[in-house]
């Protein structure tokens, strides 16, 4: 990135970035409001550069990692976007059939970070599929700003159908044992919650800082849930008390963690919102959860 340190940045800057990343303000407003915090040696340009993702520098599992077999596939989403492209990954030394994980991207398409997360899931002993909901619009464009713009042009419920179709595809894959879970981040967290609502046979769901379904939908959930929330994420967290009340009222199986003093997106190691301790713990809990319900 540059010589700016995370601890030198005020929380208001992270809040502004969160608003920008979720289309609550546009780029012009973001730059204008960011200028208030460009003091001392900080410039708007350096702040912008610091906050934006560094995909290549943060990749943990390379595309050609010899421990994995990773290929792009297409599958049919008849109620969604039609033919959808996805990354399918599994360990090369797999013995027998594997539990499956649908990995759901944020609000900008299948970028390099989410592909990396899908490979991490595979390396943990699963077969993973990471669809690109931007496929009908040409796919992830290589730039998050353009990716957010494209994704805003798609109906979120049609995109939900794309990920439900990915569940069906993975469940019937010859290398899958038929037990399929989902992990999703931000927009993908909402998708993970809604897949639990929509798919009675879903084996497990792990939403990271995902918006919650209403009480009537929560009553339909059959899958066990593991929910991760960021302590500083006021927008998403405001919906958690009602969701938890609905889960409790309907005797659903769930475990929820709120990680204190971390921002929305804390698991994404390509931006300064990343918190290594919280992300490491949340991912460890996620894999243990999938080990329990998918193997």
C-alpha positions in Angstrom: 0.0 0.0 0.0 1.9 3.1 1.3 3.5 4.4 4.5 0.1 5.2 6.1 -0.5 3.2 9.2 -3.9 1.8 10.1 -3.8 3.3 13.6 -3.3 6.8 12.1 -6.7 6.6 10.4 -9.8 7.8 12.2 -12.8 5.6 12.5 -14.8 8.2 10.5 -12.6 7.3 7.4 -13.5 3.7 7.8 -17.2 4.6 8.1 -16.9 6.7 5.0 -15.4 3.8 3.1 -18.1 1.5 4.3 -20.7 4.0 3.0 -18.9 4.2 -0.3 -18.4 0.4 -0.7 -22.1 -0.1 -0.1 -23.3 2.6 -2.5 -24.7 4.8 0.2 -22.5 7.6 -1.2 -20.9 7.9 -4.7 -17.3 8.3 -5.5 -17.5 12.1 -5.8 -19.1 12.4 -2.3 -16.5 10.0 -0.9 -13.6 12.1 -2.2 -15.2 15.3 -1.0 -15.9 14.0 2.5 -12.5 12.3 2.7 -10.8 15.7 2.1 -11.8 16.7 5.7 -9.3 14.0 7.0 -6.5 14.9 4.6 -4.4 16.8 7.2 -0.7 16.9 7.9 1.1 14.6 5.6 -2.1 12.9 4.4 -3.5 13.7 1.0 -6.9 12.6 -0.4 -5.0 10.6 -3.0 -2.9 8.7 -0.4 -6.0 8.0 1.8 -7.9 6.7 -1.3 -4.9 4.5 -2.2 -4.6 3.2 1.4 -8.3 2.3 1.6 -8.6 0.5 -1.7 -8.0 -3.3 -1.9 -4.6 -4.7 -2.7 -5.5 -8.0 -4.3 -2.3 -9.3 -5.6 -0.3 -8.5 -2.5 -2.7 -10.3 -0.2 -3.4 -13.6 -2.0 -2.8 -16.5 0.4 -3.4 -19.5 -2.0 -2.1 -18.9 -5.5 -4.2 -19.9 -8.6 -1.7 -22.6 -9.5 -1.2 -24.0 -6.0 -0.1 -27.6 -6.7 -2.2 -28.9 -3.7 -5.4 -28.0 -5.4 -7.3 -28.7 -8.6 -9.0 -25.4 -9.5 -11.0 -25.0 -12.7 -13.7 -22.6 -14.0 -17.0 -24.2 -14.8 -20.4 -23.0 -16.0 -23.7 -24.2 -14.7 -27.3 -23.3 -15.5 -29.4 -21.0 -13.3 -32.8 -21.2 -15.0 -34.5 -18.9 -12.5 -31.6 -16.5 -12.3 -29.0 -15.3 -14.8 -28.9 -18.4 -17.0 -25.3 -19.7 -17.6 -23.2 -18.8 -14.6 -19.4 -19.0 -14.4 -17.8 -20.3 -11.2 -14.5 -21.4 -9.7 -14.5 -25.0 -8.6 -11.7 -26.1 -6.3 -10.8 -29.3 -4.5 -7.6 -30.9 -3.0 -5.7 -33.1 -5.4 -5.1 -35.7 -2.8 -8.8 -36.1 -1.8 -9.7 -39.6 -0.7 -13.4 -40.2 -1.3 -16.2 -37.7 -1.6 -16.0 -34.3 0.0 -18.3 -31.9 1.7 -19.2 -29.0 -0.5 -19.1 -25.2 0.2 -20.7 -22.5 -1.9 -18.6 -19.3 -1.4 -20.5 -16.1 -2.0 -18.8 -12.9 -3.0 -19.5 -9.4 -1.8 -21.3 -6.7 -3.8 -18.8 -6.5 -6.6 -18.6 -9.9 -8.3 -16.1 -12.7 -8.1 -12.9 -10.8 -7.4 -9.4 -12.3 -6.7 -10.0 -12.2 -2.9 -13.1 -14.3 -3.0 -11.4 -16.8 -5.4 -8.6 -17.0 -2.8 -11.2 -17.6 0.0 -12.7 -20.4 -2.2 -9.2 -22.0 -2.5 -8.7 -21.7 1.2 -11.9 -23.6 1.8 -10.8 -26.3 -0.6 -7.4 -26.6 1.0 -9.2 -27.2 4.3 -10.6 -30.5 2.8 -13.7 -29.5 0.9 -14.9 -29.0 -2.7 -15.8 -25.4 -3.1 -17.7 -23.5 -5.8 -17.4 -19.7 -6.1 -19.9 -18.3 -8.6 -19.7 -14.9 -10.3 -23.2 -13.3 -10.2 -21.9 -10.8 -12.7 -21.6 -13.4 -15.4 -24.8 -12.3 -17.2 -23.2 -8.8 -17.5 -19.8 -10.0 -18.6 -18.3 -11.1 -15.3 -16.2 -9.4 -12.7 -14.6 -6.5 -14.7 -11.3 -6.4 -12.8 -12.2 -3.3 -10.9 -14.3 -3.1 -7.8 -15.9 0.2 -8.6 -17.1 -1.1 -11.9 -18.0 -4.4 -10.2 -20.3 -2.6 -7.8 -21.9 -0.6 -10.6 -22.6 -3.8 -12.5 -23.9 -5.7 -9.6 -26.3 -2.9 -8.8 -27.9 -3.5 -12.2 -28.9 -7.1 -11.2 -31.9 -8.0 -9.1 -30.7 -9.4 -5.8 -33.4 -12.1 -5.7 -32.3 -13.3 -9.2 -28.7 -13.5 -7.9 -30.0 -15.5 -5.0 -31.4 -18.0 -7.5 -27.9 -18.2 -9.1 -26.4 -19.3 -5.7 -29.2 -21.7 -5.0 -28.5 -23.3 -8.5 -24.8 -23.5 -7.4 -25.9 -25.5 -4.4 -27.7 -27.9 -6.7 -24.8 -28.1 -9.0 -22.3 -28.9 -6.2 -24.6 -31.3 -4.4 -24.8 -33.4 -7.5 -21.1 -33.2 -8.4 -19.4 -36.6 -8.5 -16.8 -35.5 -6.0 -19.3 -34.2 -3.5 -20.7 -36.3 -0.6 -24.1 -34.5 -0.9 -23.6 -32.3 2.2 -23.3 -28.7 1.1 -23.0 -25.6 3.1 -22.5 -21.9 2.3 -20.2 -19.1 3.5 -20.8 -15.6 2.3 -19.5 -12.1 3.0 -21.5 -8.8 3.2 -23.9 -9.2 0.3 -22.8 -12.8 0.4 -23.8 -13.0 4.0 -27.3 -12.0 3.1 -27.2 -14.7 0.4 -26.0 -17.3 3.0 -28.9 -16.3 5.3 -31.4 -16.5 2.5 -30.1 -19.9 1.2 -30.8 -21.2 4.7 -34.3 -19.9 4.4 -34.9 -21.3 0.9 -33.1 -24.6 0.9 -34.5 -27.1 3.5 -31.6 -29.6 2.8 -28.8 -27.0 3.2 -26.3 -28.6 5.6 -24.8 -25.5 7.2 -24.7 -21.7 6.6 -22.0 -19.2 7.7 -22.9 -15.5 7.0 -20.1 -13.0 7.6 -21.7 -9.6 8.5 -24.8 -10.4 6.4 -28.1 -8.7 6.5 -30.8 -10.7 8.1 -34.1 -12.2 6.9 -37.4 -11.3 8.6 -39.0 -13.4 11.3 -41.3 -15.3 9.0 -38.4 -16.3 6.9 -36.2 -17.2 9.9 -38.9 -19.7 10.9 -38.2 -21.6 7.7 -34.5 -22.2 8.4 -33.5 -25.8 8.9 -29.7 -25.6 8.6 -27.4 -24.8 11.6 -26.0 -21.3 11.5 -22.7 -19.8 12.4 -22.9 -16.0 12.3 -20.0 -13.6 12.4 -20.5 -9.9 13.1 -18.1 -7.0 13.4 -18.5 -4.9 16.5 -18.2 -1.6 14.7 -20.7 -2.5 12.0 -23.7 -0.5 13.1 -25.6 -0.9 9.8 -25.7 -4.7 9.8 -25.8 -5.2 13.5 -29.0 -3.3 14.0 -30.9 -6.2 12.5 -29.3 -8.9 14.7 -31.5 -8.6 17.9 -34.7 -9.2 15.9 -33.1 -12.1 14.0 -31.8 -13.7 17.1 -35.2 -13.4 18.8 -36.8 -15.2 15.8 -34.2 -17.9 15.8 -34.7 -18.5 19.5 -38.5 -18.4 19.2 -38.3 -21.1 16.5 -35.7 -23.2 18.3 -33.1 -22.9 15.5 -29.5 -24.1 15.9 -27.2 -21.2 15.8 -24.0 -19.7 17.2 -23.2 -16.1 16.8 -20.0 -14.1 17.5 -19.6 -10.4 17.6 -15.9 -9.5 17.2 -15.2 -6.3 19.2 -13.6 -3.2 17.8 -13.4 -4.4 14.2 -15.0 -3.1 11.1 -17.4 -4.6 8.5 -15.2 -6.5 6.2 -12.7 -7.6 8.9 -12.1 -10.9 7.1 -11.0 -9.3 3.9 -7.3 -9.2 4.1 -6.9 -6.9 1.0 -8.0 -3.7 2.7 -7.1 -1.9 6.0 -10.5 -3.0 7.5 -8.8 -6.4 7.9 -8.2 -7.5 11.4 -5.9 -10.5 11.5 -6.8 -11.8 14.9 -10.6 -11.6 14.4 -10.3 -13.0 10.8 -8.1 -15.9 11.9 -10.4 -16.9 14.7 -13.5 -16.5 12.6 -12.1 -18.7 9.8 -10.9 -21.3 12.3 -14.5 -21.4 13.7 -15.9 -21.6 10.2 -13.8 -24.6 9.2 -14.5 -26.4 12.5 -18.2 -25.8 11.9 -18.1 -27.2 8.3 -16.0 -30.1 9.6 -18.9 -30.9 12.0 -21.7 -30.6 9.5 -20.3 -31.4 6.1 -18.0 -34.4 6.6 
